[in-house]
Structure formats: C-alpha cells, structure tokens
Amino acid sequence: MQEVPLTSLDVRLQKQVETAQVALQRGNFDYVIEVTGQVLKHAPGCLPVRRLQRVALMKRLDSKNKLLSKAFGSVTMAGFLFAGKKDPAKAFENAEKMLQADPTNIAALKSLAEASTALGLMETAAFAWEGIRELQPKDHDTLVHLAEAYIAAKMHKEAVRVADELLKVRPQDGDALALMRKASVAQTMDKGNWESQSSFRAKLKDENLAVSLEQASKVVTSSEMTERLITEAKERLALQPENLNHYRSIIDGYRRLNDPASALEYVKKARQLPTAIGDATLEKLQSELAVAVLDAKVKEAAAKLAAAPDDAAAKSELEAARAELNKVKLDDAKTYVERYPNDYAARFTLASLLLEVGDYQGAIGNFQQAQKSPKVRISALAGMGKALKARKMFDLAVQQFQTAKNELPTMDDLKKDIVYQLAECYEGMGRQEDAITEFKLIYSEDIGFRDVADKINAFYSR
C-alpha cells in the first residue's frame, strides 16, 4: 500500500468526497461514513478521506447511544484484533471495522497504527496516534509513540512540538530529549524539500481539506469530547485522590474549554499534594491561569462599558479590573526574575510591564539586561528608547532607536514604530530637519502610518 493525495483519485471519487464534505456540514453523518468507506476501499492510503470519515464517526458517536457503540466494540474487539495479528492487511481491515463501531476504541487505534506502519502507511500511522492522543492527551507513552510516528512520516515539525510538550512536563525525560534531537536534526536537513516536490498542488489541496476537517471537528474535540474526558478524569480522581496525573487531565480539559477559573481551582488543589511540592510547572501554570481569569474579568468590564459608555460605575469597574490585572502580572514577573535573573526574555516582559505602569527607571535597567538575548534584543532596544524618551532623556533615547533601526533590514511595523519614535525624539530636541528625514523614511513605505502624512504635508506647507 501507499499513501496517495486526494487529487490522485479518480475524478468521480473526488466528486463523492466533495459531496461527503457538504453532507458533513448538514449533519448527515451516516452518508459521510458510507461514502468515505467506499472511497477507502479503492484507496485505503488516502489520508484526507480517512480524516473526513473520522470526523463523521466522532460526530455520530456524540449524537447517538455511545454506550451501545462501546458495548459492541468490547464484545467483538478481541476476535477482530486477534484474527489479524500476523497479517497487517487483515489487522488494518479489522481495526477499521472496530473504529466504525466505536471511534474512541484505543486498542483499535493502536492496531490501526501498527498495521499502517507494517504496510508502509506512515502518515496514516501518525493519524491513528493522533486519535489516541485526543483521548488521552497527557499520556506519556502515547506522546512518545506519536512523536516517533511523526518522525517516521517525515512530519518533523509536528514531532518537535510533541517532544517539546513532553519536555515541559519532564525536562530531563530521556525519551523526549532523544526525540527532540532526532526531530530537530531531521527538520533542519529536509527544510525546503516539501515546497520542491512535484506533488505540491496535490499536497496543498489535501492540506486545505485537513484544515477544513479540523474546523468541522472542533466542536467534538474541544467541547463534547473534552467535557467527557473531564468527567472521566474526575471519576478516576475520586478513586485515586493522590494521583497528580488525574488533576493534570482535568486542568488540561478546562483549559481546552477556555474555563481558566475552573482550571485554576484544580491547580490550587493539585499543588496541595505532597508530590506537587516544588513543581515549577504547576506554579507557573497557576500564575498564567490567575492572569487569564483577571483578563476575562477585564474583557467583561470593557464590554459593559462599551454597552453603556456614560456609566460611571462601569468605567470604575473597568479601571479597577485593569489595575488588578496589571498588579498580578507585574508581581509575577518580578518574582520570576528574582528567581531566574538570567532569563533575559523574562526581564523583557518585566521591563515592558514597568514601562506600562510608569516605572521608567526600573524599565530601563531591565531592558538593558534583556538586550543580551538575541530573541528580544531589538524590542528591548526600542523599549529602552521609549523609557528614556518618557524621561525626556532624548539624546540617550536616540542612541537606542538608532541602533535598533540599523539592525532591522526591512521596514516592517516594528521598524516603522522605531523610526517614528526616533523622529519624535528629534522633535523633542528641536532638530526638526532630522525628524522630517526620519518621517520621510516611513512616508515612502507607508503613507497611512499614524500621522506621518500630516507631518510631511505640514512641513512642505511651511
């Protein structure tokens, strides 16, 4: 077997797939499953069609009797999987049948992954492990297998992301470190190969279909399924109240549902466990969630004020919410920098917050340190320039803006802002000719940037 793009199918089959896509949007899941099943008989290696079928299967499962589907799967699974154990093609077929009955059957998904690997369908194997990851998103072994499947399928960028996810939980994990090295090297070596393949257009069409299917399945994977996983994790937690992994599953679920308040509640509970003492990941997560809760509070207050602009109480509520959010963010940033003084990206974050609240002296010192990081150097130069400018130390600010300007090769939005700030410094120093020279640089690239056109017109009018 070999994997084939959607565009290589017979035109009639492509038409059927397009019809199935429309049927999916209309909720006719049985029709989608039937059509995709027929297409996959002709081309079992057409992954976009298999993705489309899985979306329909998951949606149908959600709309029908889930217990009945699972009961069928549990009764028949052993016979199906055992029958094709030594025959990859048979195992592949049996796994498909099992997933028709219950698309959440992890054993069937694993059988599909193993059979696909044996048949040379590496992307399909990765797809099967993706399905398992959806069902148990934090399982270590699942993530390791998924990363290995991505590497085998030459999906190195995805493999790097999974390895990074593993390392965030266990920074010294040997499997994750090995996967990260392997995936990073492979990603570097094959950079640019995808674009040069002759099947570019076919892959592009398949990629577009994959994006469309991801959007179509979002309701299942990010709401109904996630709520189900949270409920199951809570049931496991009731039986094993000291198991930190159950807390992590619940927290991750609430974050997927964009419910930071509930996630924060379980993070606080988790941090009370003896096994969580000193867990830097949970500590950082608690800070992030606390900020997210306050950020939601600010947005809610802003919406109230937008609905009633003259309401003094609404305005006061918004100001108070913003002040509370800024205080928490600033306190967290200070605590983090005190603990990790050589994290220059963190210093940049702290400096930006200090600049925002008007602590220019504190901002200058931290922006200066942040310039040691190549990743934030330009932004740190610009930030330091703004802090110096706010203190009317224009000559020193000019040095920062000039350095930042010279290190940026293209006139993007960041460089436009830097040149504009530089020009305003010259204005503050009374050097109008120098200011106009800088404004002209922006004018020649983007006449609509801020009030540059007005400044240039006023200059020539004089």
C-alpha positions as a Python dict, from the first residue, in 0.01 Angstrom:
ca = {
    (1, 'M'): (0, 0, 0),
    (2, 'Q'): (99, 359, -42),
    (3, 'E'): (-42, 690, 73),
    (4, 'V'): (-200, 894, -202),
    (5, 'P'): (-317, 1256, -220),
    (6, 'L'): (-681, 1337, -277),
    (7, 'T'): (-607, 1479, -621),
    (8, 'S'): (-471, 1146, -747),
    (9, 'L'): (-810, 978, -703),
    (10, 'D'): (-1044, 919, -994),
    (11, 'V'): (-1244, 1234, -1066),
    (12, 'R'): (-1568, 1055, -977),
    (13, 'L'): (-1428, 961, -636),
    (14, 'Q'): (-1316, 1319, -580),
    (15, 'K'): (-1670, 1434, -653),
    (16, 'Q'): (-1804, 1186, -399),
    (17, 'V'): (-1565, 1322, -137),
    (18, 'E'): (-1678, 1678, -208),
    (19, 'T'): (-2040, 1566, -169),
    (20, 'A'): (-1949, 1398, 161),
    (21, 'Q'): (-1795, 1723, 286),
    (22, 'V'): (-2124, 1903, 220),
    (23, 'A'): (-2316, 1622, 391),
    (24, 'L'): (-2090, 1656, 697),
    (25, 'Q'): (-2182, 2022, 734),
    (26, 'R'): (-2550, 1928, 713),
    (27, 'G'): (-2516, 1662, 982),
    (28, 'N'): (-2574, 1360, 757),
    (29, 'F'): (-2301, 1156, 924),
    (30, 'D'): (-2418, 812, 810),
    (31, 'Y'): (-2395, 922, 448),
    (32, 'V'): (-2042, 1060, 500),
    (33, 'I'): (-1929, 735, 663),
    (34, 'E'): (-2079, 526, 384),
    (35, 'V'): (-1926, 733, 103),
    (36, 'T'): (-1582, 760, 262),
    (37, 'G'): (-1589, 386, 332),
    (38, 'Q'): (-1645, 316, -37),
    (39, 'V'): (-1366, 553, -139),
    (40, 'L'): (-1125, 399, 114),
    (41, 'K'): (-1189, 54, -35),
    (42, 'H'): (-1039, 187, -359),
    (43, 'A'): (-768, 396, -190),
    (44, 'P'): (-704, 293, 174),
    (45, 'G'): (-398, 518, 181),
    (46, 'C'): (-591, 840, 110),
    (47, 'L'): (-550, 1007, 447),
    (48, 'P'): (-769, 1316, 383),
    (49, 'V'): (-1065, 1084, 320),
    (50, 'R'): (-986, 887, 635),
    (51, 'R'): (-978, 1211, 833),
    (52, 'L'): (-1316, 1308, 691),
    (53, 'Q'): (-1456, 970, 791),
    (54, 'R'): (-1325, 1000, 1146),
    (55, 'V'): (-1487, 1341, 1192),
    (56, 'A'): (-1821, 1192, 1087),
    (57, 'L'): (-1772, 889, 1314),
    (58, 'M'): (-1697, 1109, 1614),
    (59, 'K'): (-1995, 1334, 1548),
    (60, 'R'): (-2224, 1035, 1500),
    (61, 'L'): (-2099, 882, 1824),
    (62, 'D'): (-2179, 1204, 2004),
    (63, 'S'): (-2532, 1217, 1864),
    (64, 'K'): (-2625, 852, 1920),
    (65, 'N'): (-2614, 598, 2200),
    (66, 'K'): (-2246, 589, 2300),
    (67, 'L'): (-2291, 304, 2544),
    (68, 'L'): (-2437, 81, 2274),
    (69, 'S'): (-2142, 151, 2044),
    (70, 'K'): (-1891, 78, 2319),
    (71, 'A'): (-2073, -241, 2416),
    (72, 'F'): (-2049, -366, 2059),
    (73, 'G'): (-1683, -277, 2044),
    (74, 'S'): (-1596, -453, 2370),
    (75, 'V'): (-1770, -773, 2266),
    (76, 'T'): (-1613, -801, 1924),
    (77, 'M'): (-1274, -639, 1971),
    (78, 'A'): (-1076, -940, 2085),
    (79, 'G'): (-1179, -1159, 1794),
    (80, 'F'): (-1118, -890, 1535),
    (81, 'L'): (-776, -786, 1659),
    (82, 'F'): (-653, -1138, 1727),
    (83, 'A'): (-765, -1257, 1382),
    (84, 'G'): (-535, -1016, 1201),
    (85, 'K'): (-241, -1015, 1438),
    (86, 'K'): (2, -1182, 1194),
    (87, 'D'): (-149, -1028, 881),
    (88, 'P'): (-106, -645, 866),
    (89, 'A'): (-362, -608, 585),
    (90, 'K'): (-618, -808, 782),
    (91, 'A'): (-536, -621, 1102),
    (92, 'F'): (-581, -295, 915),
    (93, 'E'): (-923, -404, 790),
    (94, 'N'): (-1031, -530, 1133),
    (95, 'A'): (-922, -207, 1301),
    (96, 'E'): (-1132, -12, 1052),
    (97, 'K'): (-1436, -223, 1141),
    (98, 'M'): (-1380, -172, 1511),
    (99, 'L'): (-1349, 204, 1470),
    (100, 'Q'): (-1673, 207, 1271),
    (101, 'A'): (-1840, 69, 1583),
    (102, 'D'): (-1652, 287, 1832),
    (103, 'P'): (-1407, 553, 1708),
    (104, 'T'): (-1282, 602, 2067),
    (105, 'N'): (-1156, 242, 2089),
    (106, 'I'): (-789, 293, 2181),
    (107, 'A'): (-695, -70, 2117),
    (108, 'A'): (-836, -46, 1765),
    (109, 'L'): (-650, 280, 1703),
    (110, 'K'): (-325, 119, 1819),
    (111, 'S'): (-391, -179, 1591),
    (112, 'L'): (-452, 61, 1303),
    (113, 'A'): (-124, 240, 1380),
    (114, 'E'): (76, -85, 1395),
    (115, 'A'): (-81, -224, 1078),
    (116, 'S'): (-28, 105, 894),
    (117, 'T'): (340, 105, 989),
    (118, 'A'): (379, -253, 868),
    (119, 'L'): (211, -159, 539),
    (120, 'G'): (426, 150, 488),
    (121, 'L'): (142, 398, 556),
    (122, 'M'): (344, 618, 791),
    (123, 'E'): (118, 924, 780),
    (124, 'T'): (-183, 703, 850),
    (125, 'A'): (1, 556, 1150),
    (126, 'A'): (63, 908, 1278),
    (127, 'F'): (-306, 986, 1223),
    (128, 'A'): (-402, 686, 1438),
    (129, 'W'): (-175, 802, 1720),
    (130, 'E'): (-326, 1150, 1690),
    (131, 'G'): (-663, 990, 1758),
    (132, 'I'): (-523, 821, 2068),
    (133, 'R'): (-368, 1149, 2185),
    (134, 'E'): (-713, 1315, 2160),
    (135, 'L'): (-848, 1055, 2400),
    (136, 'Q'): (-559, 1062, 2648),
    (137, 'P'): (-377, 1390, 2579),
    (138, 'K'): (-127, 1372, 2865),
    (139, 'D'): (-31, 1005, 2848),
    (140, 'H'): (348, 988, 2826),
    (141, 'D'): (375, 670, 2617),
    (142, 'T'): (114, 797, 2373),
    (143, 'L'): (307, 1117, 2314),
    (144, 'V'): (632, 925, 2267),
    (145, 'H'): (470, 694, 2009),
    (146, 'L'): (310, 994, 1837),
    (147, 'A'): (643, 1174, 1807),
    (148, 'E'): (807, 857, 1672),
    (149, 'A'): (524, 818, 1419),
    (150, 'Y'): (567, 1181, 1310),
    (151, 'I'): (940, 1125, 1256),
    (152, 'A'): (873, 809, 1056),
    (153, 'A'): (622, 1004, 845),
    (154, 'K'): (880, 1285, 797),
    (155, 'M'): (649, 1525, 982),
    (156, 'H'): (941, 1666, 1175),
    (157, 'K'): (788, 1998, 1276),
    (158, 'E'): (500, 1814, 1444),
    (159, 'A'): (746, 1578, 1612),
    (160, 'V'): (937, 1873, 1758),
    (161, 'R'): (615, 2015, 1901),
    (162, 'V'): (526, 1686, 2071),
    (163, 'A'): (878, 1641, 2209),
    (164, 'D'): (862, 1996, 2344),
    (165, 'E'): (530, 1913, 2510),
    (166, 'L'): (693, 1614, 2677),
    (167, 'L'): (989, 1818, 2796),
    (168, 'K'): (765, 2080, 2954),
    (169, 'V'): (629, 1810, 3183),
    (170, 'R'): (957, 1620, 3234),
    (171, 'P'): (1257, 1842, 3141),
    (172, 'Q'): (1506, 1556, 3186),
    (173, 'D'): (1299, 1286, 3010),
    (174, 'G'): (1547, 1072, 2814),
    (175, 'D'): (1292, 962, 2552),
    (176, 'A'): (1179, 1318, 2493),
    (177, 'L'): (1535, 1453, 2468),
    (178, 'A'): (1628, 1183, 2216),
    (179, 'L'): (1315, 1254, 2011),
    (180, 'M'): (1383, 1627, 2017),
    (181, 'R'): (1739, 1579, 1890),
    (182, 'K'): (1631, 1338, 1619),
    (183, 'A'): (1338, 1551, 1502),
    (184, 'S'): (1535, 1877, 1511),
    (185, 'V'): (1820, 1733, 1302),
    (186, 'A'): (1577, 1585, 1051),
    (187, 'Q'): (1382, 1910, 1031),
    (188, 'T'): (1699, 2102, 954),
    (189, 'M'): (1813, 1854, 688),
    (190, 'D'): (1487, 1841, 498),
    (191, 'K'): (1400, 2210, 525),
    (192, 'G'): (1260, 2327, 194),
    (193, 'N'): (1205, 1980, 47),
    (194, 'W'): (827, 1991, 83),
    (195, 'E'): (799, 2301, -131),
    (196, 'S'): (1012, 2149, -405),
    (197, 'Q'): (814, 1831, -452),
    (198, 'S'): (626, 1789, -778),
    (199, 'S'): (315, 1700, -588),
    (200, 'F'): (298, 2047, -431),
    (201, 'R'): (-52, 2126, -558),
    (202, 'A'): (-187, 1786, -458),
    (203, 'K'): (-44, 1823, -107),
    (204, 'L'): (-181, 2176, -86),
    (205, 'K'): (-532, 2056, -167),
    (206, 'D'): (-500, 1779, 92),
    (207, 'E'): (-374, 2033, 346),
    (208, 'N'): (-673, 2259, 278),
    (209, 'L'): (-907, 1964, 331),
    (210, 'A'): (-730, 1878, 655),
    (211, 'V'): (-780, 2235, 783),
    (212, 'S'): (-1145, 2223, 684),
    (213, 'L'): (-1193, 1891, 865),
    (214, 'E'): (-1018, 2024, 1174),
    (215, 'Q'): (-1264, 2313, 1182),
    (216, 'A'): (-1556, 2078, 1129),
    (217, 'S'): (-1447, 1852, 1415),
    (218, 'K'): (-1361, 2130, 1656),
    (219, 'V'): (-1696, 2111, 1830),
    (220, 'V'): (-1637, 1744, 1908),
    (221, 'T'): (-1272, 1756, 2008),
    (222, 'S'): (-1289, 2082, 2204),
    (223, 'S'): (-1625, 2065, 2378),
    (224, 'E'): (-1830, 1747, 2396),
    (225, 'M'): (-1532, 1512, 2396),
    (226, 'T'): (-1336, 1733, 2633),
    (227, 'E'): (-1625, 1751, 2878),
    (228, 'R'): (-1649, 1373, 2865),
    (229, 'L'): (-1276, 1339, 2935),
    (230, 'I'): (-1302, 1580, 3229),
    (231, 'T'): (-1588, 1378, 3378),
    (232, 'E'): (-1392, 1056, 3341),
    (233, 'A'): (-1082, 1216, 3496),
    (234, 'K'): (-1287, 1335, 3793),
    (235, 'E'): (-1420, 983, 3841),
    (236, 'R'): (-1064, 848, 3841),
    (237, 'L'): (-959, 1123, 4081),
    (238, 'A'): (-1234, 1022, 4325),
    (239, 'L'): (-1083, 672, 4332),
    (240, 'Q'): (-720, 793, 4341),
    (241, 'P'): (-720, 1135, 4511),
    (242, 'E'): (-338, 1145, 4537),
    (243, 'N'): (-278, 1086, 4165),
    (244, 'L'): (-142, 1410, 4019),
    (245, 'N'): (-198, 1291, 3661),
    (246, 'H'): (-576, 1298, 3713),
    (247, 'Y'): (-551, 1660, 3823),
    (248, 'R'): (-346, 1738, 3514),
    (249, 'S'): (-610, 1580, 3288),
    (250, 'I'): (-886, 1787, 3449),
    (251, 'I'): (-681, 2107, 3431),
    (252, 'D'): (-591, 2046, 3067),
    (253, 'G'): (-958, 1982, 2987),
    (254, 'Y'): (-1076, 2305, 3144),
    (255, 'R'): (-804, 2496, 2960),
    (256, 'R'): (-928, 2348, 2633),
    (257, 'L'): (-1279, 2462, 2722),
    (258, 'N'): (-1140, 2811, 2788),
    (259, 'D'): (-1251, 2793, 3151),
    (260, 'P'): (-946, 2930, 3337),
    (261, 'A'): (-1136, 2974, 3666),
    (262, 'S'): (-1216, 2601, 3693),
    (263, 'A'): (-865, 2508, 3578),
    (264, 'L'): (-717, 2740, 3842),
    (265, 'E'): (-931, 2575, 4111),
    (266, 'Y'): (-784, 2233, 4033),
    (267, 'V'): (-428, 2366, 4003),
    (268, 'K'): (-456, 2503, 4355),
    (269, 'K'): (-587, 2168, 4479),
    (270, 'A'): (-311, 1980, 4296),
    (271, 'R'): (-38, 2196, 4448),
    (272, 'Q'): (-150, 2086, 4795),
    (273, 'L'): (-44, 1728, 4719),
    (274, 'P'): (293, 1614, 4861),
    (275, 'T'): (401, 1504, 4511),
    (276, 'A'): (342, 1856, 4376),
    (277, 'I'): (561, 2041, 4624),
    (278, 'G'): (821, 2236, 4430),
    (279, 'D'): (658, 2160, 4093),
    (280, 'A'): (766, 2463, 3889),
    (281, 'T'): (532, 2374, 3603),
    (282, 'L'): (224, 2389, 3826),
    (283, 'E'): (348, 2706, 3991),
    (284, 'K'): (387, 2878, 3656),
    (285, 'L'): (53, 2744, 3538),
    (286, 'Q'): (-121, 2885, 3845),
    (287, 'S'): (20, 3229, 3765),
    (288, 'E'): (-85, 3204, 3399),
    (289, 'L'): (-437, 3096, 3492),
    (290, 'A'): (-472, 3370, 3753),
    (291, 'V'): (-383, 3622, 3482),
    (292, 'A'): (-628, 3458, 3241),
    (293, 'V'): (-910, 3484, 3497),
    (294, 'L'): (-839, 3854, 3552),
    (295, 'D'): (-804, 3911, 3179),
    (296, 'A'): (-1152, 3767, 3129),
    (297, 'K'): (-1275, 3999, 3404),
    (298, 'V'): (-1125, 4298, 3220),
    (299, 'K'): (-1289, 4196, 2893),
    (300, 'E'): (-1624, 4156, 3064),
    (301, 'A'): (-1593, 4500, 3224),
    (302, 'A'): (-1488, 4651, 2890),
    (303, 'A'): (-1794, 4501, 2723),
    (304, 'K'): (-2019, 4654, 2991),
    (305, 'L'): (-1863, 4995, 2937),
    (306, 'A'): (-1894, 4965, 2560),
    (307, 'A'): (-2266, 4897, 2603),
    (308, 'A'): (-2306, 5198, 2833),
    (309, 'P'): (-2024, 5450, 2765),
    (310, 'D'): (-2161, 5708, 3010),
    (311, 'D'): (-2194, 5467, 3301),
    (312, 'A'): (-1952, 5590, 3568),
    (313, 'A'): (-1979, 5266, 3765),
    (314, 'A'): (-1889, 5060, 3457),
    (315, 'K'): (-1590, 5283, 3392),
    (316, 'S'): (-1473, 5248, 3751),
    (317, 'E'): (-1517, 4871, 3735),
    (318, 'L'): (-1301, 4852, 3422),
    (319, 'E'): (-1027, 5066, 3574),
    (320, 'A'): (-1023, 4853, 3888),
    (321, 'A'): (-1010, 4529, 3686),
    (322, 'R'): (-720, 4659, 3476),
    (323, 'A'): (-531, 4774, 3784),
    (324, 'E'): (-576, 4433, 3949),
    (325, 'L'): (-461, 4254, 3632),
    (326, 'N'): (-155, 4476, 3593),
    (327, 'K'): (-58, 4428, 3958),
    (328, 'V'): (-78, 4048, 3936),
    (329, 'K'): (119, 4040, 3610),
    (330, 'L'): (383, 4273, 3749),
    (331, 'D'): (416, 4084, 4078),
    (332, 'D'): (451, 3753, 3892),
    (333, 'A'): (711, 3898, 3657),
    (334, 'K'): (916, 4038, 3947),
    (335, 'T'): (901, 3709, 4138),
    (336, 'Y'): (1010, 3514, 3832),
    (337, 'V'): (1303, 3744, 3753),
    (338, 'E'): (1419, 3732, 4114),
    (339, 'R'): (1424, 3354, 4089),
    (340, 'Y'): (1575, 3338, 3738),
    (341, 'P'): (1781, 3659, 3694),
    (342, 'N'): (1950, 3533, 3377),
    (343, 'D'): (1625, 3470, 3191),
    (344, 'Y'): (1655, 3773, 2966),
    (345, 'A'): (1324, 3715, 2789),
    (346, 'A'): (1157, 3730, 3131),
    (347, 'R'): (1341, 4052, 3202),
    (348, 'F'): (1198, 4196, 2881),
    (349, 'T'): (846, 4104, 2996),
    (350, 'L'): (909, 4270, 3333),
    (351, 'A'): (1056, 4580, 3169),
    (352, 'S'): (754, 4614, 2940),
    (353, 'L'): (518, 4596, 3239),
    (354, 'L'): (724, 4851, 3432),
    (355, 'L'): (716, 5083, 3131),
    (356, 'E'): (338, 5044, 3114),
    (357, 'V'): (289, 5150, 3478),
    (358, 'G'): (533, 5441, 3450),
    (359, 'D'): (831, 5297, 3639),
    (360, 'Y'): (1076, 5416, 3375),
    (361, 'Q'): (1391, 5376, 3584),
    (362, 'G'): (1309, 5011, 3660),
    (363, 'A'): (1214, 4954, 3296),
    (364, 'I'): (1546, 5095, 3170),
    (365, 'G'): (1753, 4861, 3385),
    (366, 'N'): (1561, 4551, 3280),
    (367, 'F'): (1550, 4647, 2910),
    (368, 'Q'): (1927, 4689, 2929),
    (369, 'Q'): (1968, 4335, 3064),
    (370, 'A'): (1716, 4195, 2814),
    (371, 'Q'): (1932, 4314, 2524),
    (372, 'K'): (2163, 4020, 2598),
    (373, 'S'): (1902, 3787, 2446),
    (374, 'P'): (1917, 3776, 2064),
    (375, 'K'): (1547, 3689, 2053),
    (376, 'V'): (1430, 4012, 2216),
    (377, 'R'): (1730, 4238, 2156),
    (378, 'I'): (1563, 4469, 1901),
    (379, 'S'): (1243, 4503, 2103),
    (380, 'A'): (1448, 4563, 2418),
    (381, 'L'): (1643, 4841, 2244),
    (382, 'A'): (1316, 5000, 2137),
    (383, 'G'): (1167, 4960, 2484),
    (384, 'M'): (1467, 5120, 2649),
    (385, 'G'): (1444, 5405, 2400),
    (386, 'K'): (1077, 5461, 2492),
    (387, 'A'): (1159, 5465, 2864),
    (388, 'L'): (1440, 5718, 2810),
    (389, 'K'): (1213, 5924, 2585),
    (390, 'A'): (943, 5926, 2855),
    (391, 'R'): (1203, 6073, 3094),
    (392, 'K'): (1290, 6333, 2824),
    (393, 'M'): (1643, 6195, 2800),
    (394, 'F'): (1618, 6236, 2424),
    (395, 'D'): (1988, 6211, 2335),
    (396, 'L'): (2019, 5874, 2509),
    (397, 'A'): (1691, 5755, 2359),
    (398, 'V'): (1818, 5845, 2009),
    (399, 'Q'): (2115, 5609, 2057),
    (400, 'Q'): (1884, 5318, 2136),
    (401, 'F'): (1645, 5387, 1849),
    (402, 'Q'): (1931, 5437, 1600),
    (403, 'T'): (2089, 5104, 1699),
    (404, 'A'): (1756, 4923, 1671),
    (405, 'K'): (1681, 5089, 1337),
    (406, 'N'): (2015, 4989, 1188),
    (407, 'E'): (1975, 4625, 1296),
    (408, 'L'): (1640, 4584, 1118),
    (409, 'P'): (1681, 4519, 743),
    (410, 'T'): (1319, 4570, 633),
    (411, 'M'): (1065, 4842, 705),
    (412, 'D'): (812, 4627, 891),
    (413, 'D'): (571, 4756, 1157),
    (414, 'L'): (835, 4727, 1431),
    (415, 'K'): (1087, 4932, 1236),
    (416, 'K'): (820, 5193, 1146),
    (417, 'D'): (745, 5236, 1516),
    (418, 'I'): (1114, 5266, 1600),
    (419, 'V'): (1176, 5526, 1327),
    (420, 'Y'): (866, 5718, 1438),
    (421, 'Q'): (987, 5722, 1800),
    (422, 'L'): (1330, 5835, 1680),
    (423, 'A'): (1173, 6119, 1484),
    (424, 'E'): (975, 6230, 1790),
    (425, 'C'): (1297, 6238, 1991),
    (426, 'Y'): (1450, 6469, 1732),
    (427, 'E'): (1138, 6688, 1760),
    (428, 'G'): (1184, 6697, 2138),
    (429, 'M'): (1542, 6812, 2083),
    (430, 'G'): (1435, 7080, 1837),
    (431, 'R'): (1606, 6904, 1545),
    (432, 'Q'): (1316, 6939, 1302),
    (433, 'E'): (1517, 6863, 987),
    (434, 'D'): (1639, 6533, 1133),
    (435, 'A'): (1285, 6448, 1245),
    (436, 'I'): (1145, 6505, 895),
    (437, 'T'): (1420, 6289, 743),
    (438, 'E'): (1303, 6001, 958),
    (439, 'F'): (934, 6065, 893),
    (440, 'K'): (1009, 6059, 519),
    (441, 'L'): (1151, 5707, 551),
    (442, 'I'): (814, 5589, 682),
    (443, 'Y'): (619, 5805, 435),
    (444, 'S'): (797, 5644, 139),
    (445, 'E'): (693, 5298, 261),
    (446, 'D'): (355, 5355, 427),
    (447, 'I'): (177, 5687, 378),
    (448, 'G'): (-103, 5580, 611),
    (449, 'F'): (114, 5510, 916),
    (450, 'R'): (-16, 5715, 1209),
    (451, 'D'): (2, 6090, 1133),
    (452, 'V'): (314, 6078, 916),
    (453, 'A'): (132, 6216, 611),
    (454, 'D'): (9, 6516, 813),
    (455, 'K'): (360, 6586, 940),
    (456, 'I'): (511, 6570, 591),
    (457, 'N'): (235, 6786, 442),
    (458, 'A'): (274, 7043, 719),
    (459, 'F'): (649, 7055, 662),
    (460, 'Y'): (616, 7126, 290),
    (461, 'S'): (338, 7377, 351),
    (462, 'R'): (583, 7586, 553),
}
